[in-house]
Amino acid sequence: MIVSMTNGTIDFLKKIQNQHSDKQVQLMQGDNSTIAYYEGEEPSIFEESRDYEIVDSTGDVQNNGFVVTNNIPVSEEGRATFEDRFKNRKGNVEGMDGFQAIRILRPKQGKTYVVFTQWRDKESFDNWRNSQSFEQAHKKSGPEHKQKPSFIDGDAYIMHYRMVNPED
């Protein structure tokens, strides 16, 4: 299973979505960017895209909700360690109220993995961020830890999006 994402204006991405109405193309809008998201068995349907393999997943990506992408650069030699950490996670996030889906995405090119989580709304995500489960899941990766894990190869960054309903 693959995931492909591409950026563009909302109008441009809606045209792509309409051209591929037989595929599950979803749109997400953030403060500074809009993304078309495709998940499926076929190669990317976008001319220019960031392509990923799904390492691990739970839930179905919905047409509505709040999405958080944690973009994490991982060294070549650290890929197996990084992936194992997610595959062996305790599943705390999945049990949170408002959780919809998670995808751990390995880049087909480059080194930046994406941890994609989808929530019913921003409040559900904020509740997760303020929970004991979050603290437990991130106990070795918070700002109080001066050293990054050895497999991290650069600065991670987080993006927030809201799903754009096709009827909007």
Disulfide bonds with the S-S distance in Angstrom:
none
